[in-house]
C-alpha cells in the first residue's frame, strides 16, 4: 500500500494525478486504497484481479457494476460512477512523485528501511508484506560459469562436455579456434600448436572428424588446418546450462531431479514421455532431444567439472556461487516483462524497479534474458529480444485515466480527439501499459526471438 505522512498539507496533487480515483482527503490528509484484495475476493464476476504491480484492477468487460466491491471495501474507498468502478489502487506509484511535500511513500520502502519506528511515529500499524526482503537475504545457486573476458570461444569445453550442456556459436565457421582438440586426438602426435607435421601425419583423418569448428581439410593427400586471416577475430556466444532446476520441476516422469544442488538424470524414467515439458522450461535452450539412443535428452549440466579441466589455458570456466539480492539498475522501465516471464511468480513490479521474493527465486535468469534494457544482472550470454507485437486500446473499456500515457517509457501512447491511441512506430511492445491499465482496456501481444 501507499502511506501518507504528517508532511501532507492536503494540497491534492496526488488526488488529481491518481488515475483510478483511489485517493481522497480525510481531515486534511490524503487517504487511499490499502490494496487488501477484499474487493477481488468478493467480486461475483471475478472482474477484479491483482496486476504485476501488486495492485488491483477492474476488467470492465466482466464488471457489471453490481456494487459488491463497494459494499465489501473495509475502508469505504470504492465508489461506482456512471457504471465505472473507482477507488481501487493499481499501485502505479504516480502519486509518490506528484506530492510536492514528499508525503506519499511506498509502504515497501518504509517497511524495509525504518519499519517499526517510522510507523509508530505516524501512529500507524501495518503488517509487513510477505515479499519484503530480509537484510542480506540472497537468492543463490551453484553452477559452472564462463568468464566472458577470458573466454576465446575456442569450443574446447563444448567438445569435452559429456552431456552436451555447452553450446558455442562461433563466426566465422570453418576456421581454427585453437581449441587443441586435434592435438588431443591425433594418434601419432603429429599436431602441435595447431600445426600439422606432414612427416608424422598418417592421414588417418581422426582430427578432421573431431574438429569442433570444421577447420581441418585434406588437399592432395595432406591434412591442413584453415586458420584465421591476419586481423580476423572469432566472435560469438557461449551458452551453458545454469543448473537452475526448472527442467526438473517440470519433468512429468521424474527423470530429472536436483540432488544436493546438482542435476541428475535417469534415462529409464524418461522412456514413454511424450510431452517433453522439460525442454520448454529450460531458460537458455541447452536442453534438447538427444541423438544418443541411450538417452532421450541432453544439454543438462551434471557439475562434473570436465569443462573446467579442459579449459586449461584460459581458465575461463569455473564453479561459482551465483547470488542476487533482487536489485536492478536504474535502466529499469517498469515494463513488467520480468514479472510476466518469471516461472516462480517471484517478481512484483514497482515504479522504476522490482520487488523480488528471494525465497521463491531460483536464479533461472529468465527475467534477465528477456529484459529489454538489460537492467537485471545475469551470468549467461543468452538474450531474447522482442521480435514483434500488437498494442491496441479498446475505446469501450478505456476509462481515459491516461495512466498508459504517463507510464510508457517510449512516449508511444497519446490522446487524440479524446481517444487514447498507440504510435506503432515508437512502441517497443514492452507491456508496461497493459500491466498498469486499471481497466484492462489494452489488447496486447508480443513475440520474442533469440538475439543473434
Buried (B, 14 or more C-beta within 10 A) or exposed (E): BBBBBEEBEBBBBBBEBBBBBBBBBEEEBBBBBBBEBBBBEBBEBEBBBBBBBBBBBBBBEEBEBBEBBBEBBEBEBBBBEEEBBBBBBBBBBBBBBBBEBEBBBBBBBBBBEEEEEBBEEBEEEBEBBEBBBEEEBBBBBBBBBBBEEEBBBBBBBBBBBEBBBBBBBBEBEEBBBBBBBBBBBBEEEBBEEBEBEEEEBEBBEBBBEBBBBEBBEEEEEEBBBBBBEEEEEBEBBBBBBBBBBBBBBBBEBEBBBBEEEBBBBEBEBBEEBEEBBBBEBBBBBBBBEBEEEEBBBBBBBBBBEBBBEBBEEBEBBBEBEBEBEBEBEEEBBBBBBBBBBBBBEBBBBBBBBBBBBBEBBBBBBBBBBBBBBEBBBBBBBBBBEBEEBEBEBBEEBBBBBBBBBBBBBBEBBBEEEEEBBBBEEEBBBBBBBBBBBBBBBBEBEBEBEBEE
